[in-house]
Amino acid sequence: MPRRVTAELDLDLGTSVDLIFQITAARGVPLSEETLTFSRGDLTWAATELVDAAGSRLHRLTGDQGPLSIRYEAVIDARATPPATSALDTIAYLRPSRYCQSDEVFGQARRQFRGLAGADLIDAVSEFVASTVTYSPGLSLGTDSAVTTLASGQGVCRDYAHLVIALLRAMDVPARYAACYAPGLVPMDFHAVAEAYLDGQWHVIDATRLSDRRSLVRIATGRDAADCAFLSYHGGYVGLESMHVDAVLEDEAPVGPDDHRVLVQIA
């Protein structure tokens, strides 16, 4: 299932700034083509690539004052190798985190999903979030958490993912956050999903129901959105002047619609 992904960001830097990007396909994703450039007119900058334990690739550079254009394009031509998981990882993904306060939703989770386990529990949490949260672009804030989303009943993909993760952790299921490219996503953007650990494998949950999980391309993996931001910066002002993200299937599409009751891995 060949997939082509692109990201175009145009920034305005108010001064010299330390920039960290997570926009490239993760380590382990098989690439037949890939280009990543940082430029201003005829000037180009080289970034330092850092890879974390989950395989997320971070690109860091110091940008000078003025405009900066970032262009990324890649073709993924095969199934990805799932990131290795250690016992330490599963412990970390059981703990509450900044946006996934499993301790604060513990009581509701235990009442709502009493008696469920395994695939039945994963399906029940996915259906609960899908049916109780309304996709509402522009109405959530970057500081909103799983608790906020549970109370307001609205959000975007990151909010759905955070609530799924918090509820699963409250039920003693390791759960984590994944930033992805999602072919066919409407509206197109960087996408966020949750993953649940069951029987030695990570299974993807998209409670928004907006993506086909079988064609997702992993960018970054972490405890929540704080670990997977497409851009973070330190030491100055950064304005995001424009951003365009795209992801398309180059060839055949998956057969039939995505059945969200079926366990699927990011491939």
Order of alpha helices (4+ residues) and beta strands (2+ residues): beta-beta-beta-beta-beta-beta-beta-alpha-alpha-alpha-beta-alpha-beta-alpha-beta-beta-beta-beta-beta-beta
